[in-house]
Amino acid sequence: MADTVNSQVTDAITQTAAATVGQAASVALGMFFQAEAQAFALGMQNAVTAQHNVNQIGEAVTAVATAKILSLMK
């Protein structure tokens, strides 16, 4: 087994390690922005669902009130 390593191999590994360390902050910030966007989107989805549910309750109340008004007219 040879005790020497080709300088191109060590250079490639050094450059890869340096690039990985150099990009760590931007990758972490990108992941944070993705998580933040996902949380915001889930919040908006929950707000839309809540509004839909309130509208359904409003429609049910309107139907019951209309039925009661019509029953008084008989």
Beta strands, then each sheet from edge to edge (+ up, - down):
end
